[in-house]
Amino acid sequence: MHHRRFKRLCAALPLLLLAIPDGSRSQEIPKQVPVNAQAKPYGTGWECKRGFRQDGVACIAIKLPENAYLSETSHVSGWECRRGYKLDRNSCEAVKVPQNAYLSGSANGDDWECERGYRKTGAGCISVIVPKNGYLTDSVSLQGRGWNCDRGFRAAGNECVAVMVPQNAYLSASRNGDDWECERGYRKTGAGCISVVVPKNGYLTDSFSLQGRGWNCDRGFRVSSNECVAVKVPQNAYLSDSSITADWQCERGFRQSGDTCVPIEIPRNGYLDTFGRDWKCERGFKKADRDCVSVKIPINAHLDYSGNDWSCDRPFQRQNDSCVLSQ
């Protein structure tokens, strides 16, 4: 009996499965795709076909105005104007290109640009008037002129006037506004160039950054007003090669004291440091005023890495002058 019931149940099971809707089996309810739409190639949902745009849950035909084309971008209208036309409400109006101009491919909103030799003024292009000793430029960024002056000339209003190069000077290729520069051995003063007077034991420099002098002193000498005076090197010292320190430095084992070099007094159990301008205590000793005193190591401690102090052994912790176990 039970065997017959089991056979009947197995025969009815496929019919029961077919009776269950597909959406119930996958537990997903597909949304209805509207007319003129298609399933998205990626993810879920739908999108309107080319030539249609979404309006709520429907896809309506895009109405193309004259001189427009369907847009591949996500513009709301779904269309853009052809080259030579610009958007005007819901239509495409022809761009009015004035005389001596051409359509622009610029994306900054300029529909047209003036031809070479012309510049914009209002809604038209006027001729660029190049003065004598001037030339056209590809850019009108130079104060909007559209021209520049030849070498040896500078702009003055609407003209190019000759640059007045004083004696002992030459035309400059600099763009910082200096039309000319003084020759080597001379420096600027007002509208001319005066000779650089180099004192005894001095030499010319290519830069005037040294207080505008144009000269510097030889090694072993220092600037004093308009002269080069000898550097007085005290005993146990030597001339310094550094331009940011004193003219001289003390030898190793000596320290500066005013205008002299005095010996560094090294206490017992001390030694000169790496630079030779101070002293340190040997390992197991530490500085105390001008002496090196022994490092007193308490119980459960050891000399630290520096060798001039101590640290507690593990698991002890330092407390004043002893090592104790933490509570």
C-alpha positions as CSV (number, residue, x, y, z in Angstrom):
1,M,0.0,0.0,0.0
2,H,2.7,2.4,1.0
3,H,4.7,1.4,-2.0
4,R,1.8,2.4,-4.3
5,R,1.4,5.8,-2.6
6,F,5.1,6.6,-2.9
7,K,5.0,5.8,-6.7
8,R,1.9,8.1,-7.2
9,L,3.7,10.9,-5.3
10,C,6.9,10.6,-7.4
11,A,4.7,10.7,-10.6
12,A,2.9,13.9,-9.4
13,L,6.1,15.8,-8.2
14,P,7.2,17.0,-11.7
15,L,3.6,18.4,-12.3
16,L,3.7,20.3,-9.0
17,L,7.1,21.8,-9.9
18,L,5.8,23.0,-13.3
19,A,2.9,24.6,-11.6
20,I,5.2,26.9,-9.5
21,P,5.9,30.2,-11.4
22,D,9.6,30.8,-12.4
23,G,9.7,34.0,-10.4
24,S,8.8,32.1,-7.2
25,R,11.5,29.5,-7.9
26,S,14.3,32.2,-8.2
27,Q,12.6,34.5,-5.6
28,E,13.2,37.4,-8.2
29,I,10.4,39.3,-9.8
30,P,11.6,40.7,-13.1
31,K,10.5,44.2,-14.0
32,Q,8.5,44.6,-17.2
33,V,10.7,46.1,-20.0
34,P,8.8,48.9,-21.7
35,V,8.5,49.3,-25.4
36,N,11.6,50.6,-27.2
37,A,13.8,49.5,-24.3
38,Q,16.2,46.6,-23.8
39,A,17.9,44.9,-20.8
40,K,21.1,46.5,-19.7
41,P,24.2,44.6,-20.8
42,Y,25.6,44.8,-17.3
43,G,23.8,44.6,-14.0
44,T,20.0,44.6,-13.7
45,G,17.3,46.9,-15.1
46,W,16.7,48.3,-18.6
47,E,17.7,51.2,-20.8
48,C,16.1,52.9,-23.8
49,K,17.2,51.9,-27.3
50,R,19.1,54.4,-29.5
51,G,16.8,57.2,-30.7
52,F,14.7,57.0,-27.5
53,R,15.0,58.6,-24.1
54,Q,13.6,57.6,-20.7
55,D,10.5,59.4,-19.5
56,G,9.4,57.9,-16.2
57,V,8.9,54.2,-16.9
58,A,8.6,54.6,-20.6
59,C,10.9,55.3,-23.6
60,I,9.8,58.1,-25.9
61,A,11.2,59.0,-29.3
62,I,13.8,61.7,-29.4
63,K,12.7,64.6,-31.6
64,L,15.7,65.7,-33.6
65,P,15.7,69.3,-34.7
66,E,17.2,70.3,-38.0
67,N,21.0,70.3,-38.0
68,A,21.3,68.0,-35.0
69,Y,22.4,64.4,-34.4
70,L,21.8,61.8,-31.7
71,S,24.2,62.1,-28.8
72,E,26.2,59.2,-27.4
73,T,26.5,61.0,-24.1
74,S,24.0,61.3,-21.3
75,H,22.5,64.6,-22.4
76,V,18.9,65.1,-21.2
77,S,17.8,66.0,-24.7
78,G,19.5,63.1,-26.3
79,W,20.9,65.2,-29.2
80,E,23.6,67.8,-30.0
81,C,24.0,70.4,-32.7
82,R,26.3,69.8,-35.7
83,R,29.5,71.7,-36.2
84,G,28.7,75.2,-37.3
85,Y,25.5,75.3,-35.3
86,K,24.8,76.1,-31.6
87,L,21.9,75.3,-29.2
88,D,19.1,77.9,-29.1
89,R,16.4,76.5,-26.8
90,N,15.1,73.4,-28.6
91,S,16.7,74.1,-32.0
92,C,20.1,74.5,-33.6
93,E,20.9,77.9,-35.0
94,A,23.7,78.6,-37.4
95,V,26.8,80.2,-35.9
96,K,27.4,83.6,-37.4
97,V,31.0,83.7,-38.3
98,P,32.2,87.3,-39.0
99,Q,34.5,88.3,-41.8
100,N,38.2,87.3,-41.3
101,A,37.2,84.6,-38.8
102,Y,36.7,80.8,-38.8
103,L,34.7,78.2,-36.9
104,S,36.5,77.2,-33.7
105,G,36.9,73.6,-32.4
106,S,37.4,75.0,-28.9
107,A,35.4,73.5,-26.1
108,N,35.5,76.7,-24.0
109,G,32.4,78.2,-25.5
110,D,34.0,80.3,-28.3
111,D,32.2,79.5,-31.5
112,W,34.7,81.2,-33.7
113,E,38.2,82.7,-33.7
114,C,39.9,85.5,-35.7
115,E,42.3,84.6,-38.4
116,R,46.0,85.4,-38.0
117,G,46.6,89.1,-38.3
118,Y,43.2,89.9,-36.8
119,R,41.9,90.2,-33.2
120,K,38.4,90.0,-31.6
121,T,36.5,93.1,-30.8
122,G,32.8,92.6,-29.9
123,A,31.2,90.5,-32.5
124,G,33.8,91.0,-35.2
125,C,37.5,90.9,-36.1
126,I,39.6,93.9,-36.7
127,S,43.1,94.0,-38.3
128,V,46.1,94.0,-36.1
129,I,48.2,97.0,-36.8
130,V,51.8,96.1,-36.5
131,P,54.1,99.1,-35.8
132,K,57.5,99.6,-37.4
133,N,60.1,97.3,-36.0
134,G,57.4,94.9,-34.7
135,Y,56.0,91.5,-35.8
136,L,52.8,89.5,-35.6
137,T,52.4,87.0,-32.8
138,D,50.4,83.8,-32.8
139,S,48.8,84.8,-29.5
140,V,47.0,88.0,-28.5
141,S,47.9,87.4,-24.9
142,L,50.5,90.2,-25.0
143,Q,48.2,92.9,-23.6
144,G,45.8,91.9,-26.3
145,R,48.0,93.6,-29.0
146,G,48.7,90.6,-31.2
147,W,52.2,91.9,-31.9
148,N,55.6,92.2,-30.3
149,C,58.7,94.3,-30.9
150,D,61.9,93.1,-32.6
151,R,65.1,92.6,-30.6
152,G,66.5,95.9,-29.6
153,F,63.1,97.6,-29.4
154,R,60.5,97.8,-26.7
155,A,56.7,98.5,-26.8
156,A,55.7,102.0,-25.9
157,G,52.0,102.5,-26.4
158,N,51.3,101.5,-30.0
159,E,54.9,101.8,-31.2
160,C,58.2,100.1,-30.9
161,V,61.0,102.4,-29.7
162,A,64.7,101.6,-29.7
163,V,66.2,100.4,-26.5
164,M,68.8,102.9,-25.3
165,V,71.8,100.7,-24.4
166,P,74.3,102.7,-22.3
167,Q,78.1,102.5,-22.7
168,N,79.6,99.3,-21.4
169,A,76.3,97.4,-21.7
170,Y,74.6,95.0,-24.0
171,L,71.1,94.0,-25.1
172,S,69.5,91.5,-22.7
173,A,67.6,88.3,-23.6
174,S,66.0,88.4,-20.1
175,R,62.2,88.3,-19.8
176,N,62.1,90.0,-16.5
177,G,61.8,93.5,-18.0
178,D,65.5,94.4,-18.2
179,D,66.2,95.5,-21.7
180,W,70.0,95.6,-21.2
181,E,72.7,94.4,-18.7
182,C,76.1,95.7,-17.9
183,E,79.2,94.0,-19.2
184,R,81.5,92.1,-16.8
185,G,83.4,94.5,-14.6
186,Y,80.6,97.0,-14.6
187,R,77.4,97.3,-12.5
188,K,74.0,99.1,-13.0
189,T,73.4,102.5,-11.5
190,G,70.3,104.3,-12.7
191,A,70.4,104.4,-16.5
192,G,74.1,103.6,-16.9
193,C,76.9,101.3,-16.0
194,I,79.8,102.2,-13.8
195,S,83.1,100.4,-13.3
196,V,83.4,97.9,-10.5
197,V,86.4,99.0,-8.4
198,V,88.1,95.9,-7.1
199,P,90.3,96.5,-4.1
200,K,93.7,94.9,-3.5
201,N,93.5,91.2,-2.7
202,G,90.0,91.0,-4.3
203,Y,88.5,89.6,-7.5
204,L,85.5,90.2,-9.8
205,T,82.4,88.0,-9.4
206,D,79.8,87.1,-12.0
207,S,77.0,87.9,-9.6
208,F,76.1,91.1,-7.8
209,S,74.3,89.2,-5.0
210,L,77.2,90.0,-2.7
211,Q,75.7,93.2,-1.4
212,G,75.8,94.5,-5.0
213,R,79.6,94.9,-4.9
214,G,80.5,92.7,-7.9
215,W,83.7,91.6,-6.1
216,N,84.8,89.4,-3.3
217,C,88.0,88.9,-1.3
218,D,90.7,86.4,-1.9
219,R,91.2,83.5,0.5
220,G,92.8,84.7,3.7
221,F,91.1,88.1,3.4
222,R,87.7,89.5,4.5
223,V,85.6,92.4,3.4
224,S,85.9,95.5,5.5
225,S,83.9,98.4,3.9
226,N,85.5,98.8,0.4
227,E,88.7,96.9,1.2
228,C,90.0,93.4,1.7
229,V,91.9,93.1,5.0
230,A,93.9,90.1,6.1
231,V,92.2,87.6,8.4
232,K,94.1,87.3,11.7
233,V,94.4,83.6,12.4
234,P,95.3,83.1,16.1
235,Q,97.7,80.4,17.3
236,N,96.4,76.8,17.1
237,A,93.8,77.8,14.4
238,Y,93.5,77.6,10.6
239,L,91.6,79.4,7.8
240,S,88.1,78.2,7.4
241,D,86.8,77.1,4.0
242,S,83.2,77.7,5.0
243,S,81.4,80.9,4.0
244,I,78.8,80.6,6.8
245,T,81.1,80.3,9.8
246,A,84.0,82.5,11.1
247,D,87.1,83.2,9.0
248,W,89.0,80.7,11.1
249,Q,88.5,77.7,13.3
250,C,90.4,76.2,16.1
251,E,92.4,73.1,15.6
252,R,91.4,69.7,17.1
253,G,91.8,69.8,20.9
254,F,91.3,73.5,21.1
255,R,88.2,75.7,21.5
256,Q,87.5,79.3,20.6
257,S,87.6,81.8,23.4
258,G,87.2,85.3,22.0
259,D,89.8,85.9,19.4
260,T,92.0,83.0,20.6
261,C,92.1,79.2,20.8
262,V,92.6,77.6,24.2
263,P,93.3,74.0,25.0
264,I,90.3,71.8,25.8
265,E,90.9,70.5,29.4
266,I,90.1,66.8,29.3
267,P,89.4,65.3,32.8
268,R,90.5,61.9,34.0
269,N,88.5,59.1,32.3
270,G,87.5,61.4,29.5
271,Y,88.4,61.7,25.8
272,L,88.0,64.1,22.8
273,D,84.8,63.8,20.8
274,T,84.7,63.0,17.1
275,F,85.0,66.6,16.0
276,G,87.7,67.4,18.6
277,R,85.9,70.5,20.0
278,D,84.6,69.0,23.2
279,W,85.1,65.9,25.4
280,K,83.1,62.9,26.6
281,C,83.4,60.5,29.4
282,E,84.6,56.9,28.9
283,R,82.2,54.0,29.2
284,G,81.2,53.5,32.8
285,F,81.6,57.2,33.6
286,K,79.3,60.2,33.3
287,K,79.8,64.0,33.1
288,A,79.6,66.0,36.4
289,D,80.6,69.6,35.8
290,R,84.1,69.3,34.5
291,D,84.8,65.8,35.7
292,C,84.0,62.2,34.8
293,V,82.5,60.3,37.8
294,S,81.9,56.6,38.0
295,V,78.4,55.5,37.2
296,K,76.9,53.8,40.3
297,I,74.9,50.8,39.2
298,P,72.3,49.5,41.7
299,I,71.4,45.9,42.2
300,N,69.4,44.3,39.2
301,A,70.8,46.9,36.8
302,H,73.4,47.2,34.0
303,L,75.2,49.9,31.9
304,D,72.9,51.1,29.1
305,Y,73.8,51.5,25.4
306,S,75.4,54.9,25.9
307,G,77.7,53.6,28.6
308,N,77.2,56.7,30.6
309,D,74.1,55.7,32.5
310,W,72.3,52.5,33.7
311,S,69.0,50.6,33.0
312,C,67.2,48.0,35.0
313,D,67.2,44.3,34.2
314,R,64.0,42.7,33.2
315,P,61.4,42.6,34.8
316,F,62.6,45.4,37.1
317,Q,61.6,49.0,36.6
318,R,63.6,52.1,37.5
319,Q,62.5,54.0,40.6
320,N,64.7,56.9,41.6
321,D,68.2,55.3,42.1
322,S,67.1,51.6,42.4
323,C,65.4,48.9,40.4
324,V,62.2,47.4,41.8
325,L,59.6,44.9,40.7
326,S,56.3,46.4,39.6
327,Q,53.2,45.6,41.7
